[in-house]
Amino acid sequence: MLLERKTAVLHGAGGPIGGAVARAFAREGARVFLTGRTREPLDAVATDIRSRGGTADIGVLDALDESDVDAFVDDIAAEAGSVDVSFNLIGFGDVQQPLMEIDVEDFTRPVATLLRSHFLTTRAAARHMVRRGSGVVLAFGGGGPHTLPNLGGLKVAFDALEGLRRQWACELGPHGVRVITVKTGGIPESIPTDFEGREAIEAQIVAHTLLRRAATLEDVGNAAVFAASDMAAAVTAADINITCGSVMD
């Protein structure tokens, strides 16, 4: 198993993408610590993992709260002996509207939320990773020159997150800590089935790909496992592109 004897912290693990990554990590032998603001979805993911023989623990916390994040990660390091992987997958409240129409608060919210949360969760984990001389920090989203109209602050937030990822990679690399983004072009499975317009969104995602399909939750989990494993030991300051060709590197 690729992540045997590793401890992984997943923030936002109650959502579809966070849950998929948690299940994949547990499948590969990691002990996973699941965090989120609501316990019920975390319980569902943990129960599924345990039913398959995996190990999962839960912490209800706000990934925007500095003291909560620091205390939770410190407790994990004390109990498990290490923090080997940190993956932030929280939702960030984006509103997708044209820039000429969007409210300034709706525009800035995803940028501020992503940057604050990722800064806090990365710093909390990195304190322990640096002491051990190893670790992996993962982000989800992906920046770059490609974009679409009417996304509000979504793509701006992803671009800002990539700037933060590069800065962390630069400062943590000499200590043996890798920092990687899993870049996505959209995961239709993560959209609620009762969401109006879901089929149109999926069709738009697929239409921009070269493989004529969208990435799945399983694809996300598998890519995250690879990035977190020693098989990717030479990969840092980079993204892993699972856009099915909708974004070319």
ABEGO torsion letter per residue (X at the ends): XAABGBBBBBBGAABAAAAAAAAAAAAAGBBBBBBEABAAAAAAAAAAAAAAGBBBBBBBBBAABAAAAAAAAAAAAAAAGBBABBBBABBAGBBBBBAAABBAAAAAAAAAAAAAAAAAAAAAAAAAAAAAGBEBBBBBGEBEABBBBGAEAAAAAAAAAAAAAAAAAAAAAAAGBBBBBBBBAEBAAABBAABBGAAAAAAAAAAABAAGBBBBAAAAAAAAAAAABAAAAABBGBBBBAAGGABBX
